[in-house]
Amino acid sequence: MPTYEYQCHACQATFSVRESISQHGHADVTCPHCRSRDVELRMSEFYAKTPRKS
Ligand SMILES: [Zn+2]
């Protein structure tokens, strides 16, 4: 399951969320630090480095 990195606009925290492909873009992502929904998806290096399992 891929990991997506988000940044919270409210508190500037960054955090990772695991979402399935089908969930991605549909699930409500909230900041684990301040519970804000004002979060932005970032294209993270972490995700790019994740080995693909076929
Ligand atoms: Zn936050």
mmCIF file of the protein (N, C-alpha, C, O) and its ligand, coordinates in Angstrom:
data_MODEL
# 
_entry.id   MODEL 
# 
loop_
_entity.id 
_entity.type 
_entity.pdbx_number_of_molecules 
1 polymer     1 
2 non-polymer 1 
# 
_entity_poly.entity_id                      1 
_entity_poly.type                           'polypeptide(L)' 
_entity_poly.nstd_linkage                   no 
_entity_poly.nstd_monomer                   no 
_entity_poly.pdbx_seq_one_letter_code       MPTYEYQCHACQATFSVRESISQHGHADVTCPHCRSRDVELRMSEFYAKTPRKS 
_entity_poly.pdbx_seq_one_letter_code_can   MPTYEYQCHACQATFSVRESISQHGHADVTCPHCRSRDVELRMSEFYAKTPRKS 
_entity_poly.pdbx_strand_id                 A 
# 
loop_
_entity_poly_seq.entity_id 
_entity_poly_seq.num 
_entity_poly_seq.mon_id 
_entity_poly_seq.hetero 
1 1  MET n 
1 2  PRO n 
1 3  THR n 
1 4  TYR n 
1 5  GLU n 
1 6  TYR n 
1 7  GLN n 
1 8  CYS n 
1 9  HIS n 
1 10 ALA n 
1 11 CYS n 
1 12 GLN n 
1 13 ALA n 
1 14 THR n 
1 15 PHE n 
1 16 SER n 
1 17 VAL n 
1 18 ARG n 
1 19 GLU n 
1 20 SER n 
1 21 ILE n 
1 22 SER n 
1 23 GLN n 
1 24 HIS n 
1 25 GLY n 
1 26 HIS n 
1 27 ALA n 
1 28 ASP n 
1 29 VAL n 
1 30 THR n 
1 31 CYS n 
1 32 PRO n 
1 33 HIS n 
1 34 CYS n 
1 35 ARG n 
1 36 SER n 
1 37 ARG n 
1 38 ASP n 
1 39 VAL n 
1 40 GLU n 
1 41 LEU n 
1 42 ARG n 
1 43 MET n 
1 44 SER n 
1 45 GLU n 
1 46 PHE n 
1 47 TYR n 
1 48 ALA n 
1 49 LYS n 
1 50 THR n 
1 51 PRO n 
1 52 ARG n 
1 53 LYS n 
1 54 SER n 
# 
loop_
_struct_asym.id 
_struct_asym.entity_id 
A 1 
B 2 
# 
loop_
_chem_comp.id 
_chem_comp.type 
_chem_comp.mon_nstd_flag 
ALA 'L-peptide linking' y 
ARG 'L-peptide linking' y 
ASP 'L-peptide linking' y 
CYS 'L-peptide linking' y 
GLN 'L-peptide linking' y 
GLU 'L-peptide linking' y 
GLY 'peptide linking'   y 
HIS 'L-peptide linking' y 
ILE 'L-peptide linking' y 
LEU 'L-peptide linking' y 
LYS 'L-peptide linking' y 
MET 'L-peptide linking' y 
PHE 'L-peptide linking' y 
PRO 'L-peptide linking' y 
SER 'L-peptide linking' y 
THR 'L-peptide linking' y 
TYR 'L-peptide linking' y 
VAL 'L-peptide linking' y 
ZN  non-polymer         . 
# 
_pdbx_entity_nonpoly.entity_id   2 
_pdbx_entity_nonpoly.name        ? 
_pdbx_entity_nonpoly.comp_id     ZN 
# 
_pdbx_nonpoly_scheme.asym_id         B 
_pdbx_nonpoly_scheme.entity_id       2 
_pdbx_nonpoly_scheme.mon_id          ZN 
_pdbx_nonpoly_scheme.ndb_seq_num     1 
_pdbx_nonpoly_scheme.pdb_seq_num     101 
_pdbx_nonpoly_scheme.auth_seq_num    101 
_pdbx_nonpoly_scheme.pdb_mon_id      ZN 
_pdbx_nonpoly_scheme.auth_mon_id     ZN 
_pdbx_nonpoly_scheme.pdb_strand_id   A 
_pdbx_nonpoly_scheme.pdb_ins_code    . 
# 
loop_
_atom_site.group_PDB 
_atom_site.id 
_atom_site.type_symbol 
_atom_site.label_atom_id 
_atom_site.label_alt_id 
_atom_site.label_comp_id 
_atom_site.label_asym_id 
_atom_site.label_entity_id 
_atom_site.label_seq_id 
_atom_site.pdbx_PDB_ins_code 
_atom_site.Cartn_x 
_atom_site.Cartn_y 
_atom_site.Cartn_z 
_atom_site.occupancy 
_atom_site.B_iso_or_equiv 
_atom_site.pdbx_formal_charge 
_atom_site.auth_seq_id 
_atom_site.auth_comp_id 
_atom_site.auth_asym_id 
_atom_site.auth_atom_id 
_atom_site.pdbx_PDB_model_num 
ATOM   1   N  N  . MET A 1 1  ? 0.851   -1.194 0.000  1.00 0.00 ? 1   MET A N  1 
ATOM   2   C  CA . MET A 1 1  ? 0.000   0.000  0.000  1.00 0.00 ? 1   MET A CA 1 
ATOM   3   C  C  . MET A 1 1  ? 0.886   1.242  0.000  1.00 0.00 ? 1   MET A C  1 
ATOM   4   O  O  . MET A 1 1  ? 1.757   1.379  0.859  1.00 0.00 ? 1   MET A O  1 
ATOM   5   N  N  . PRO A 1 2  ? 0.676   2.133  -0.938 1.00 0.00 ? 2   PRO A N  1 
ATOM   6   C  CA . PRO A 1 2  ? 1.557   3.303  -1.027 1.00 0.00 ? 2   PRO A CA 1 
ATOM   7   C  C  . PRO A 1 2  ? 1.360   4.265  0.139  1.00 0.00 ? 2   PRO A C  1 
ATOM   8   O  O  . PRO A 1 2  ? 0.282   4.352  0.727  1.00 0.00 ? 2   PRO A O  1 
ATOM   9   N  N  . THR A 1 3  ? 2.417   4.971  0.449  1.00 0.00 ? 3   THR A N  1 
ATOM   10  C  CA . THR A 1 3  ? 2.363   5.976  1.505  1.00 0.00 ? 3   THR A CA 1 
ATOM   11  C  C  . THR A 1 3  ? 2.433   7.361  0.869  1.00 0.00 ? 3   THR A C  1 
ATOM   12  O  O  . THR A 1 3  ? 3.295   7.641  0.035  1.00 0.00 ? 3   THR A O  1 
ATOM   13  N  N  . TYR A 1 4  ? 1.516   8.209  1.281  1.00 0.00 ? 4   TYR A N  1 
ATOM   14  C  CA . TYR A 1 4  ? 1.484   9.568  0.764  1.00 0.00 ? 4   TYR A CA 1 
ATOM   15  C  C  . TYR A 1 4  ? 1.885   10.527 1.861  1.00 0.00 ? 4   TYR A C  1 
ATOM   16  O  O  . TYR A 1 4  ? 1.511   10.365 3.023  1.00 0.00 ? 4   TYR A O  1 
ATOM   17  N  N  . GLU A 1 5  ? 2.651   11.525 1.473  1.00 0.00 ? 5   GLU A N  1 
ATOM   18  C  CA . GLU A 1 5  ? 3.075   12.522 2.445  1.00 0.00 ? 5   GLU A CA 1 
ATOM   19  C  C  . GLU A 1 5  ? 2.229   13.784 2.292  1.00 0.00 ? 5   GLU A C  1 
ATOM   20  O  O  . GLU A 1 5  ? 2.043   14.311 1.195  1.00 0.00 ? 5   GLU A O  1 
ATOM   21  N  N  . TYR A 1 6  ? 1.733   14.239 3.414  1.00 0.00 ? 6   TYR A N  1 
ATOM   22  C  CA . TYR A 1 6  ? 0.910   15.448 3.424  1.00 0.00 ? 6   TYR A CA 1 
ATOM   23  C  C  . TYR A 1 6  ? 1.578   16.511 4.283  1.00 0.00 ? 6   TYR A C  1 
ATOM   24  O  O  . TYR A 1 6  ? 2.356   16.211 5.188  1.00 0.00 ? 6   TYR A O  1 
ATOM   25  N  N  . GLN A 1 7  ? 1.252   17.758 3.974  1.00 0.00 ? 7   GLN A N  1 
ATOM   26  C  CA . GLN A 1 7  ? 1.637   18.850 4.858  1.00 0.00 ? 7   GLN A CA 1 
ATOM   27  C  C  . GLN A 1 7  ? 0.387   19.581 5.293  1.00 0.00 ? 7   GLN A C  1 
ATOM   28  O  O  . GLN A 1 7  ? -0.498  19.879 4.490  1.00 0.00 ? 7   GLN A O  1 
ATOM   29  N  N  . CYS A 1 8  ? 0.335   19.864 6.589  1.00 0.00 ? 8   CYS A N  1 
ATOM   30  C  CA . CYS A 1 8  ? -0.792  20.586 7.160  1.00 0.00 ? 8   CYS A CA 1 
ATOM   31  C  C  . CYS A 1 8  ? -0.553  22.082 7.014  1.00 0.00 ? 8   CYS A C  1 
ATOM   32  O  O  . CYS A 1 8  ? 0.504   22.597 7.379  1.00 0.00 ? 8   CYS A O  1 
ATOM   33  N  N  . HIS A 1 9  ? -1.553  22.767 6.475  1.00 0.00 ? 9   HIS A N  1 
ATOM   34  C  CA . HIS A 1 9  ? -1.412  24.210 6.322  1.00 0.00 ? 9   HIS A CA 1 
ATOM   35  C  C  . HIS A 1 9  ? -1.644  24.940 7.641  1.00 0.00 ? 9   HIS A C  1 
ATOM   36  O  O  . HIS A 1 9  ? -1.182  26.065 7.831  1.00 0.00 ? 9   HIS A O  1 
ATOM   37  N  N  . ALA A 1 10 ? -2.353  24.294 8.531  1.00 0.00 ? 10  ALA A N  1 
ATOM   38  C  CA . ALA A 1 10 ? -2.693  24.947 9.796  1.00 0.00 ? 10  ALA A CA 1 
ATOM   39  C  C  . ALA A 1 10 ? -1.498  24.996 10.748 1.00 0.00 ? 10  ALA A C  1 
ATOM   40  O  O  . ALA A 1 10 ? -1.233  26.025 11.370 1.00 0.00 ? 10  ALA A O  1 
ATOM   41  N  N  . CYS A 1 11 ? -0.778  23.875 10.857 1.00 0.00 ? 11  CYS A N  1 
ATOM   42  C  CA . CYS A 1 11 ? 0.331   23.836 11.819 1.00 0.00 ? 11  CYS A CA 1 
ATOM   43  C  C  . CYS A 1 11 ? 1.662   23.526 11.147 1.00 0.00 ? 11  CYS A C  1 
ATOM   44  O  O  . CYS A 1 11 ? 2.691   23.433 11.816 1.00 0.00 ? 11  CYS A O  1 
ATOM   45  N  N  . GLN A 1 12 ? 1.646   23.365 9.817  1.00 0.00 ? 12  GLN A N  1 
ATOM   46  C  CA . GLN A 1 12 ? 2.859   23.136 9.032  1.00 0.00 ? 12  GLN A CA 1 
ATOM   47  C  C  . GLN A 1 12 ? 3.504   21.786 9.292  1.00 0.00 ? 12  GLN A C  1 
ATOM   48  O  O  . GLN A 1 12 ? 4.627   21.546 8.849  1.00 0.00 ? 12  GLN A O  1 
ATOM   49  N  N  . ALA A 1 13 ? 2.828   20.914 9.990  1.00 0.00 ? 13  ALA A N  1 
ATOM   50  C  CA . ALA A 1 13 ? 3.374   19.586 10.230 1.00 0.00 ? 13  ALA A CA 1 
ATOM   51  C  C  . ALA A 1 13 ? 3.295   18.757 8.955  1.00 0.00 ? 13  ALA A C  1 
ATOM   52  O  O  . ALA A 1 13 ? 2.390   18.925 8.138  1.00 0.00 ? 13  ALA A O  1 
ATOM   53  N  N  . THR A 1 14 ? 4.258   17.867 8.805  1.00 0.00 ? 14  THR A N  1 
ATOM   54  C  CA . THR A 1 14 ? 4.178   16.908 7.718  1.00 0.00 ? 14  THR A CA 1 
ATOM   55  C  C  . THR A 1 14 ? 3.947   15.528 8.303  1.00 0.00 ? 14  THR A C  1 
ATOM   56  O  O  . THR A 1 14 ? 4.457   15.194 9.372  1.00 0.00 ? 14  THR A O  1 
ATOM   57  N  N  . PHE A 1 15 ? 3.173   14.738 7.586  1.00 0.00 ? 15  PHE A N  1 
ATOM   58  C  CA . PHE A 1 15 ? 2.873   13.410 8.082  1.00 0.00 ? 15  PHE A CA 1 
ATOM   59  C  C  . PHE A 1 15 ? 2.578   12.502 6.902  1.00 0.00 ? 15  PHE A C  1 
ATOM   60  O  O  . PHE A 1 15 ? 2.263   12.964 5.805  1.00 0.00 ? 15  PHE A O  1 
ATOM   61  N  N  . SER A 1 16 ? 2.684   11.213 7.143  1.00 0.00 ? 16  SER A N  1 
ATOM   62  C  CA . SER A 1 16 ? 2.464   10.232 6.084  1.00 0.00 ? 16  SER A CA 1 
ATOM   63  C  C  . SER A 1 16 ? 1.187   9.465  6.347  1.00 0.00 ? 16  SER A C  1 
ATOM   64  O  O  . SER A 1 16 ? 0.845   9.155  7.488  1.00 0.00 ? 16  SER A O  1 
ATOM   65  N  N  . VAL A 1 17 ? 0.496   9.169  5.273  1.00 0.00 ? 17  VAL A N  1 
ATOM   66  C  CA . VAL A 1 17 ? -0.746  8.421  5.367  1.00 0.00 ? 17  VAL A CA 1 
ATOM   67  C  C  . VAL A 1 17 ? -0.692  7.269  4.374  1.00 0.00 ? 17  VAL A C  1 
ATOM   68  O  O  . VAL A 1 17 ? -0.330  7.449  3.211  1.00 0.00 ? 17  VAL A O  1 
ATOM   69  N  N  . ARG A 1 18 ? -1.048  6.115  4.840  1.00 0.00 ? 18  ARG A N  1 
ATOM   70  C  CA . ARG A 1 18 ? -1.139  4.979  3.926  1.00 0.00 ? 18  ARG A CA 1 
ATOM   71  C  C  . ARG A 1 18 ? -2.557  4.877  3.393  1.00 0.00 ? 18  ARG A C  1 
ATOM   72  O  O  . ARG A 1 18 ? -3.525  4.799  4.150  1.00 0.00 ? 18  ARG A O  1 
ATOM   73  N  N  . GLU A 1 19 ? -2.651  4.880  2.093  1.00 0.00 ? 19  GLU A N  1 
ATOM   74  C  CA . GLU A 1 19 ? -3.960  4.766  1.465  1.00 0.00 ? 19  GLU A CA 1 
ATOM   75  C  C  . GLU A 1 19 ? -3.858  3.772  0.320  1.00 0.00 ? 19  GLU A C  1 
ATOM   76  O  O  . GLU A 1 19 ? -2.844  3.708  -0.375 1.00 0.00 ? 19  GLU A O  1 
ATOM   77  N  N  . SER A 1 20 ? -4.890  3.021  0.139  1.00 0.00 ? 20  SER A N  1 
ATOM   78  C  CA . SER A 1 20 ? -4.933  2.193  -1.053 1.00 0.00 ? 20  SER A CA 1 
ATOM   79  C  C  . SER A 1 20 ? -5.202  3.094  -2.250 1.00 0.00 ? 20  SER A C  1 
ATOM   80  O  O  . SER A 1 20 ? -5.643  4.234  -2.101 1.00 0.00 ? 20  SER A O  1 
ATOM   81  N  N  . ILE A 1 21 ? -4.934  2.572  -3.428 1.00 0.00 ? 21  ILE A N  1 
ATOM   82  C  CA . ILE A 1 21 ? -5.147  3.364  -4.630 1.00 0.00 ? 21  ILE A CA 1 
ATOM   83  C  C  . ILE A 1 21 ? -6.607  3.796  -4.730 1.00 0.00 ? 21  ILE A C  1 
ATOM   84  O  O  . ILE A 1 21 ? -6.902  4.919  -5.139 1.00 0.00 ? 21  ILE A O  1 
ATOM   85  N  N  . SER A 1 22 ? -7.507  2.911  -4.359 1.00 0.00 ? 22  SER A N  1 
ATOM   86  C  CA . SER A 1 22 ? -8.928  3.226  -4.483 1.00 0.00 ? 22  SER A CA 1 
ATOM   87  C  C  . SER A 1 22 ? -9.358  4.278  -3.463 1.00 0.00 ? 22  SER A C  1 
ATOM   88  O  O  . SER A 1 22 ? -10.269 5.065  -3.718 1.00 0.00 ? 22  SER A O  1 
ATOM   89  N  N  . GLN A 1 23 ? -8.696  4.285  -2.311 1.00 0.00 ? 23  GLN A N  1 
ATOM   90  C  CA . GLN A 1 23 ? -9.027  5.277  -1.282 1.00 0.00 ? 23  GLN A CA 1 
ATOM   91  C  C  . GLN A 1 23 ? -8.454  6.644  -1.624 1.00 0.00 ? 23  GLN A C  1 
ATOM   92  O  O  . GLN A 1 23 ? -9.015  7.675  -1.254 1.00 0.00 ? 23  GLN A O  1 
ATOM   93  N  N  . HIS A 1 24 ? -7.339  6.642  -2.328 1.00 0.00 ? 24  HIS A N  1 
ATOM   94  C  CA . HIS A 1 24 ? -6.614  7.880  -2.512 1.00 0.00 ? 24  HIS A CA 1 
ATOM   95  C  C  . HIS A 1 24 ? -7.466  8.927  -3.232 1.00 0.00 ? 24  HIS A C  1 
ATOM   96  O  O  . HIS A 1 24 ? -8.054  8.659  -4.280 1.00 0.00 ? 24  HIS A O  1 
ATOM   97  N  N  . GLY A 1 25 ? -7.517  10.097 -2.656 1.00 0.00 ? 25  GLY A N  1 
ATOM   98  C  CA . GLY A 1 25 ? -8.301  11.168 -3.238 1.00 0.00 ? 25  GLY A CA 1 
ATOM   99  C  C  . GLY A 1 25 ? -9.738  11.175 -2.766 1.00 0.00 ? 25  GLY A C  1 
ATOM   100 O  O  . GLY A 1 25 ? -10.483 12.109 -3.062 1.00 0.00 ? 25  GLY A O  1 
ATOM   101 N  N  . HIS A 1 26 ? -10.142 10.144 -2.032 1.00 0.00 ? 26  HIS A N  1 
ATOM   102 C  CA . HIS A 1 26 ? -11.522 10.059 -1.561 1.00 0.00 ? 26  HIS A CA 1 
ATOM   103 C  C  . HIS A 1 26 ? -11.594 10.108 -0.033 1.00 0.00 ? 26  HIS A C  1 
ATOM   104 O  O  . HIS A 1 26 ? -12.548 10.637 0.537  1.00 0.00 ? 26  HIS A O  1 
ATOM   105 N  N  . ALA A 1 27 ? -10.592 9.560  0.605  1.00 0.00 ? 27  ALA A N  1 
ATOM   106 C  CA . ALA A 1 27 ? -10.614 9.530  2.059  1.00 0.00 ? 27  ALA A CA 1 
ATOM   107 C  C  . ALA A 1 27 ? -10.395 10.933 2.622  1.00 0.00 ? 27  ALA A C  1 
ATOM   108 O  O  . ALA A 1 27 ? -9.674  11.744 2.040  1.00 0.00 ? 27  ALA A O  1 
ATOM   109 N  N  . ASP A 1 28 ? -11.019 11.202 3.744  1.00 0.00 ? 28  ASP A N  1 
ATOM   110 C  CA . ASP A 1 28 ? -10.782 12.466 4.436  1.00 0.00 ? 28  ASP A CA 1 
ATOM   111 C  C  . ASP A 1 28 ? -9.487  12.361 5.208  1.00 0.00 ? 28  ASP A C  1 
ATOM   112 O  O  . ASP A 1 28 ? -9.363  11.543 6.119  1.00 0.00 ? 28  ASP A O  1 
ATOM   113 N  N  . VAL A 1 29 ? -8.534  13.177 4.850  1.00 0.00 ? 29  VAL A N  1 
ATOM   114 C  CA . VAL A 1 29 ? -7.257  13.167 5.540  1.00 0.00 ? 29  VAL A CA 1 
ATOM   115 C  C  . VAL A 1 29 ? -7.229  14.327 6.531  1.00 0.00 ? 29  VAL A C  1 
ATOM   116 O  O  . VAL A 1 29 ? -7.430  15.483 6.160  1.00 0.00 ? 29  VAL A O  1 
ATOM   117 N  N  . THR A 1 30 ? -6.979  14.004 7.775  1.00 0.00 ? 30  THR A N  1 
ATOM   118 C  CA . THR A 1 30 ? -6.874  15.042 8.793  1.00 0.00 ? 30  THR A CA 1 
ATOM   119 C  C  . THR A 1 30 ? -5.480  15.027 9.390  1.00 0.00 ? 30  THR A C  1 
ATOM   120 O  O  . THR A 1 30 ? -4.838  13.981 9.481  1.00 0.00 ? 30  THR A O  1 
ATOM   121 N  N  . CYS A 1 31 ? -5.026  16.192 9.793  1.00 0.00 ? 31  CYS A N  1 
ATOM   122 C  CA . CYS A 1 31 ? -3.725  16.321 10.433 1.00 0.00 ? 31  CYS A CA 1 
ATOM   123 C  C  . CYS A 1 31 ? -3.747  15.609 11.779 1.00 0.00 ? 31  CYS A C  1 
ATOM   124 O  O  . CYS A 1 31 ? -4.632  15.867 12.595 1.00 0.00 ? 31  CYS A O  1 
ATOM   125 N  N  . PRO A 1 32 ? -2.787  14.714 12.030 1.00 0.00 ? 32  PRO A N  1 
ATOM   126 C  CA . PRO A 1 32 ? -2.760  13.997 13.311 1.00 0.00 ? 32  PRO A CA 1 
ATOM   127 C  C  . PRO A 1 32 ? -2.334  14.900 14.463 1.00 0.00 ? 32  PRO A C  1 
ATOM   128 O  O  . PRO A 1 32 ? -2.459  14.525 15.629 1.00 0.00 ? 32  PRO A O  1 
ATOM   129 N  N  . HIS A 1 33 ? -1.842  16.063 14.144 1.00 0.00 ? 33  HIS A N  1 
ATOM   130 C  CA . HIS A 1 33 ? -1.335  16.959 15.192 1.00 0.00 ? 33  HIS A CA 1 
ATOM   131 C  C  . HIS A 1 33 ? -2.402  17.945 15.662 1.00 0.00 ? 33  HIS A C  1 
ATOM   132 O  O  . HIS A 1 33 ? -2.537  18.202 16.858 1.00 0.00 ? 33  HIS A O  1 
ATOM   133 N  N  . CYS A 1 34 ? -3.165  18.500 14.704 1.00 0.00 ? 34  CYS A N  1 
ATOM   134 C  CA . CYS A 1 34 ? -4.130  19.528 15.083 1.00 0.00 ? 34  CYS A CA 1 
ATOM   135 C  C  . CYS A 1 34 ? -5.532  19.228 14.565 1.00 0.00 ? 34  CYS A C  1 
ATOM   136 O  O  . CYS A 1 34 ? -6.462  20.007 14.776 1.00 0.00 ? 34  CYS A O  1 
ATOM   137 N  N  . ARG A 1 35 ? -5.675  18.102 13.891 1.00 0.00 ? 35  ARG A N  1 
ATOM   138 C  CA . ARG A 1 35 ? -6.984  17.659 13.402 1.00 0.00 ? 35  ARG A CA 1 
ATOM   139 C  C  . ARG A 1 35 ? -7.558  18.532 12.292 1.00 0.00 ? 35  ARG A C  1 
ATOM   140 O  O  . ARG A 1 35 ? -8.735  18.420 11.951 1.00 0.00 ? 35  ARG A O  1 
ATOM   141 N  N  . SER A 1 36 ? -6.745  19.374 11.747 1.00 0.00 ? 36  SER A N  1 
ATOM   142 C  CA . SER A 1 36 ? -7.217  20.205 10.651 1.00 0.00 ? 36  SER A CA 1 
ATOM   143 C  C  . SER A 1 36 ? -7.358  19.364 9.380  1.00 0.00 ? 36  SER A C  1 
ATOM   144 O  O  . SER A 1 36 ? -6.604  18.416 9.161  1.00 0.00 ? 36  SER A O  1 
ATOM   145 N  N  . ARG A 1 37 ? -8.321  19.724 8.562  1.00 0.00 ? 37  ARG A N  1 
ATOM   146 C  CA . ARG A 1 37 ? -8.433  19.090 7.250  1.00 0.00 ? 37  ARG A CA 1 
ATOM   147 C  C  . ARG A 1 37 ? -7.757  19.924 6.166  1.00 0.00 ? 37  ARG A C  1 
ATOM   148 O  O  . ARG A 1 37 ? -7.820  19.582 4.985  1.00 0.00 ? 37  ARG A O  1 
ATOM   149 N  N  . ASP A 1 38 ? -7.129  20.988 6.557  1.00 0.00 ? 38  ASP A N  1 
ATOM   150 C  CA . ASP A 1 38 ? -6.465  21.860 5.592  1.00 0.00 ? 38  ASP A CA 1 
ATOM   151 C  C  . ASP A 1 38 ? -5.078  21.313 5.298  1.00 0.00 ? 38  ASP A C  1 
ATOM   152 O  O  . ASP A 1 38 ? -4.066  21.895 5.688  1.00 0.00 ? 38  ASP A O  1 
ATOM   153 N  N  . VAL A 1 39 ? -5.050  20.186 4.605  1.00 0.00 ? 39  VAL A N  1 
ATOM   154 C  CA . VAL A 1 39 ? -3.803  19.506 4.326  1.00 0.00 ? 39  VAL A CA 1 
ATOM   155 C  C  . VAL A 1 39 ? -3.582  19.413 2.828  1.00 0.00 ? 39  VAL A C  1 
ATOM   156 O  O  . VAL A 1 39 ? -4.526  19.413 2.038  1.00 0.00 ? 39  VAL A O  1 
ATOM   157 N  N  . GLU A 1 40 ? -2.323  19.334 2.460  1.00 0.00 ? 40  GLU A N  1 
ATOM   158 C  CA . GLU A 1 40 ? -1.963  19.301 1.053  1.00 0.00 ? 40  GLU A CA 1 
ATOM   159 C  C  . GLU A 1 40 ? -1.105  18.081 0.772  1.00 0.00 ? 40  GLU A C  1 
ATOM   160 O  O  . GLU A 1 40 ? -0.174  17.780 1.519  1.00 0.00 ? 40  GLU A O  1 
ATOM   161 N  N  . LEU A 1 41 ? -1.417  17.392 -0.291 1.00 0.00 ? 41  LEU A N  1 
ATOM   162 C  CA . LEU A 1 41 ? -0.619  16.234 -0.674 1.00 0.00 ? 41  LEU A CA 1 
ATOM   163 C  C  . LEU A 1 41 ? 0.691   16.701 -1.285 1.00 0.00 ? 41  LEU A C  1 
ATOM   164 O  O  . LEU A 1 41 ? 0.721   17.592 -2.133 1.00 0.00 ? 41  LEU A O  1 
ATOM   165 N  N  . ARG A 1 42 ? 1.754   16.087 -0.841 1.00 0.00 ? 42  ARG A N  1 
ATOM   166 C  CA . ARG A 1 42 ? 3.063   16.397 -1.404 1.00 0.00 ? 42  ARG A CA 1 
ATOM   167 C  C  . ARG A 1 42 ? 3.587   15.151 -2.117 1.00 0.00 ? 42  ARG A C  1 
ATOM   168 O  O  . ARG A 1 42 ? 3.387   14.021 -1.672 1.00 0.00 ? 42  ARG A O  1 
ATOM   169 N  N  . MET A 1 43 ? 4.254   15.394 -3.221 1.00 0.00 ? 43  MET A N  1 
ATOM   170 C  CA . MET A 1 43 ? 4.911   14.285 -3.899 1.00 0.00 ? 43  MET A CA 1 
ATOM   171 C  C  . MET A 1 43 ? 6.253   14.054 -3.219 1.00 0.00 ? 43  MET A C  1 
ATOM   172 O  O  . MET A 1 43 ? 7.231   14.759 -3.466 1.00 0.00 ? 43  MET A O  1 
ATOM   173 N  N  . SER A 1 44 ? 6.267   13.067 -2.373 1.00 0.00 ? 44  SER A N  1 
ATOM   174 C  CA . SER A 1 44 ? 7.418   12.910 -1.498 1.00 0.00 ? 44  SER A CA 1 
ATOM   175 C  C  . SER A 1 44 ? 8.481   12.021 -2.097 1.00 0.00 ? 44  SER A C  1 
ATOM   176 O  O  . SER A 1 44 ? 8.207   11.157 -2.930 1.00 0.00 ? 44  SER A O  1 
ATOM   177 N  N  . GLU A 1 45 ? 9.704   12.254 -1.650 1.00 0.00 ? 45  GLU A N  1 
ATOM   178 C  CA . GLU A 1 45 ? 10.790  11.381 -2.047 1.00 0.00 ? 45  GLU A CA 1 
ATOM   179 C  C  . GLU A 1 45 ? 10.584  9.999  -1.455 1.00 0.00 ? 45  GLU A C  1 
ATOM   180 O  O  . GLU A 1 45 ? 10.946  8.978  -2.039 1.00 0.00 ? 45  GLU A O  1 
ATOM   181 N  N  . PHE A 1 46 ? 9.990   10.007 -0.278 1.00 0.00 ? 46  PHE A N  1 
ATOM   182 C  CA . PHE A 1 46 ? 9.752   8.746  0.414  1.00 0.00 ? 46  PHE A CA 1 
ATOM   183 C  C  . PHE A 1 46 ? 8.917   7.811  -0.450 1.00 0.00 ? 46  PHE A C  1 
ATOM   184 O  O  . PHE A 1 46 ? 9.192   6.616  -0.563 1.00 0.00 ? 46  PHE A O  1 
ATOM   185 N  N  . TYR A 1 47 ? 7.904   8.389  -1.046 1.00 0.00 ? 47  TYR A N  1 
ATOM   186 C  CA . TYR A 1 47 ? 7.037   7.586  -1.901 1.00 0.00 ? 47  TYR A CA 1 
ATOM   187 C  C  . TYR A 1 47 ? 7.798   7.095  -3.136 1.00 0.00 ? 47  TYR A C  1 
ATOM   188 O  O  . TYR A 1 47 ? 7.643   5.952  -3.565 1.00 0.00 ? 47  TYR A O  1 
ATOM   189 N  N  . ALA A 1 48 ? 8.620   7.982  -3.695 1.00 0.00 ? 48  ALA A N  1 
ATOM   190 C  CA . ALA A 1 48 ? 9.357   7.623  -4.892 1.00 0.00 ? 48  ALA A CA 1 
ATOM   191 C  C  . ALA A 1 48 ? 10.362  6.498  -4.625 1.00 0.00 ? 48  ALA A C  1 
ATOM   192 O  O  . ALA A 1 48 ? 10.676  5.698  -5.507 1.00 0.00 ? 48  ALA A O  1 
ATOM   193 N  N  . LYS A 1 49 ? 10.856  6.461  -3.380 1.00 0.00 ? 49  LYS A N  1 
ATOM   194 C  CA . LYS A 1 49 ? 11.853  5.458  -3.043 1.00 0.00 ? 49  LYS A CA 1 
ATOM   195 C  C  . LYS A 1 49 ? 11.237  4.116  -2.650 1.00 0.00 ? 49  LYS A C  1 
ATOM   196 O  O  . LYS A 1 49 ? 11.922  3.098  -2.561 1.00 0.00 ? 49  LYS A O  1 
ATOM   197 N  N  . THR A 1 50 ? 9.938   4.147  -2.420 1.00 0.00 ? 50  THR A N  1 
ATOM   198 C  CA . THR A 1 50 ? 9.280   2.916  -1.990 1.00 0.00 ? 50  THR A CA 1 
ATOM   199 C  C  . THR A 1 50 ? 9.353   1.861  -3.100 1.00 0.00 ? 50  THR A C  1 
ATOM   200 O  O  . THR A 1 50 ? 8.888   2.095  -4.216 1.00 0.00 ? 50  THR A O  1 
ATOM   201 N  N  . PRO A 1 51 ? 9.928   0.724  -2.792 1.00 0.00 ? 51  PRO A N  1 
ATOM   202 C  CA . PRO A 1 51 ? 10.024  -0.313 -3.825 1.00 0.00 ? 51  PRO A CA 1 
ATOM   203 C  C  . PRO A 1 51 ? 8.639   -0.793 -4.244 1.00 0.00 ? 51  PRO A C  1 
ATOM   204 O  O  . PRO A 1 51 ? 7.733   -0.967 -3.429 1.00 0.00 ? 51  PRO A O  1 
ATOM   205 N  N  . ARG A 1 52 ? 8.521   -0.992 -5.518 1.00 0.00 ? 52  ARG A N  1 
ATOM   206 C  CA . ARG A 1 52 ? 7.230   -1.429 -6.038 1.00 0.00 ? 52  ARG A CA 1 
ATOM   207 C  C  . ARG A 1 52 ? 7.133   -2.945 -5.926 1.00 0.00 ? 52  ARG A C  1 
ATOM   208 O  O  . ARG A 1 52 ? 8.069   -3.679 -6.241 1.00 0.00 ? 52  ARG A O  1 
ATOM   209 N  N  . LYS A 1 53 ? 5.998   -3.374 -5.479 1.00 0.00 ? 53  LYS A N  1 
ATOM   210 C  CA . LYS A 1 53 ? 5.751   -4.804 -5.398 1.00 0.00 ? 53  LYS A CA 1 
ATOM   211 C  C  . LYS A 1 53 ? 4.728   -5.177 -6.440 1.00 0.00 ? 53  LYS A C  1 
ATOM   212 O  O  . LYS A 1 53 ? 3.581   -4.734 -6.376 1.00 0.00 ? 53  LYS A O  1 
ATOM   213 N  N  . SER A 1 54 ? 5.115   -5.960 -7.368 1.00 0.00 ? 54  SER A N  1 
ATOM   214 C  CA . SER A 1 54 ? 4.201   -6.298 -8.447 1.00 0.00 ? 54  SER A CA 1 
ATOM   215 C  C  . SER A 1 54 ? 3.559   -7.647 -8.207 1.00 0.00 ? 54  SER A C  1 
ATOM   216 O  O  . SER A 1 54 ? 2.753   -8.100 -9.020 1.00 0.00 ? 54  SER A O  1 
HETATM 217 ZN ZN . ZN  B 2 .  ? -1.917  20.405 11.624 1.00 0.00 2 101 ZN  A ZN 1 
# 
